[in-house]
Amino acid sequence: MENPEAQNEELHFDNRIPLDDLKLAVAGIKEQLGKIIIGQNDFIELLIVSLLSRGHVLIEGVPGIAKTITAKLFAKTLQTDFSRIQFTPDLMPSDVLGTSILNMKTSEFEFKKGPIFSNIILIDEINRAPAKTQAALFEVMEERQITMDGHRYTMEYPFMVLATQNPIEQEGTYALPEAQLDRFLFKIKVGYPTLEDEVMILKTHHDRKSEAPLDKIESILSPENLRKFRAQVQEILIEDKIFSYIAQIVDKTRNHPHLYLGGSPRASLAIMNASKAFAAISGRDFVTPDDVKKALAPVLRHRVILSPEREMEGMTPETVIDMISQSIEIPR
């Protein structure tokens, strides 16, 4: 009988791209967040994938399930600046972007930068601000710049928006328009912890006593290393049959009887970029259909709209996305 170790040696392959440092950094971020955050492994992985994919994230969940603290701790693991903006119904665009102020000494207007000028931006309860304030984010999220009084101001590298919203409360909220939702790479739905995880949450909170969670988190990733890792993710190999697989899935969302609105080409690009990042953090330099499947729900759930009949029946976008995924032949 052939030696199993010899078989394993034959199956071993070398990546074209050295991904060991990237995997170590990802493990380090997960380890730091794991000191405080219990049982939100998928949430944390999607945040890391979005960071590597140059994407923004919309986080949805009921109050009290660690949406905001996870975003703040995630920002702490990066050696960058952090800014938090609480959206309220009376918030104006100038409160976010900044405003021009008259300098009495020079008799000229000077631009006073707003809190959006940072690296990792946490926008808490993004659906509480009116449409004109939400619209102030369009240019900065897509182009990493703002234009004010004819001048263009570019954001420092890296730039990432983490926005939270509560799906339950309707009073005093303004639903995000489709064009705004499309700016987010992922919509992450955060649920309640399991019973075992909740017991662990109570224990760790008790053991921590008065120590602030942020004090326990160490910075892992520098902007220079992030730039290198993002370049590596872009080099991940995708075969033609995977391109076809992604395109077929998104195309079917546009022609599905249960959907009123399907995904755009931006959705296809988002699935591709996220799939590359999923492959990279798994230590592979090529994309598999499983990487694509992982990206489908978080990329598409906020980009497709159910038909009114299916919405009344209680169907969810995730159900239709799963139906489409199962109906298309997986490339071999």
TAZI-V542192 format. One record per run of one state. SS is the DSSP state (H for helix, E for strand, L for the rest). FROM is the first residue (numbers start at 0). TO is the last residue. If there is no record, write none. Layout:
# TAZI-V542192
ss->SS from->FROM to->TO
ss->SS from->FROM to->TO
This chain:
# TAZI-V542192
ss->L from->0 to->2
ss->H from->3 to->10
ss->L from->11 to->18
ss->H from->19 to->33
ss->L from->34 to->39
ss->H from->40 to->51
ss->L from->52 to->55
ss->E from->56 to->59
ss->L from->60 to->65
ss->H from->66 to->75
ss->L from->76 to->76
ss->E from->77 to->77
ss->L from->78 to->80
ss->E from->81 to->85
ss->L from->86 to->91
ss->H from->92 to->96
ss->E from->97 to->102
ss->L from->103 to->106
ss->E from->107 to->112
ss->L from->113 to->118
ss->E from->119 to->123
ss->L from->124 to->124
ss->H from->125 to->127
ss->L from->128 to->129
ss->H from->130 to->134
ss->L from->135 to->135
ss->H from->136 to->142
ss->L from->143 to->143
ss->E from->144 to->147
ss->L from->148 to->149
ss->E from->150 to->153
ss->L from->154 to->158
ss->E from->159 to->164
ss->L from->165 to->176
ss->H from->177 to->180
ss->L from->181 to->184
ss->E from->185 to->188
ss->L from->189 to->193
ss->H from->194 to->207
ss->L from->208 to->211
ss->H from->212 to->215
ss->L from->216 to->219
ss->E from->220 to->220
ss->L from->221 to->221
ss->H from->222 to->233
ss->L from->234 to->235
ss->E from->236 to->236
ss->L from->237 to->238
ss->H from->239 to->253
ss->L from->254 to->257
ss->E from->258 to->260
ss->L from->261 to->263
ss->H from->264 to->280
ss->L from->281 to->284
ss->E from->285 to->285
ss->L from->286 to->287
ss->H from->288 to->299
ss->L from->300 to->303
ss->E from->304 to->305
ss->L from->306 to->306
ss->H from->307 to->311
ss->L from->312 to->315
ss->H from->316 to->326
ss->L from->327 to->331
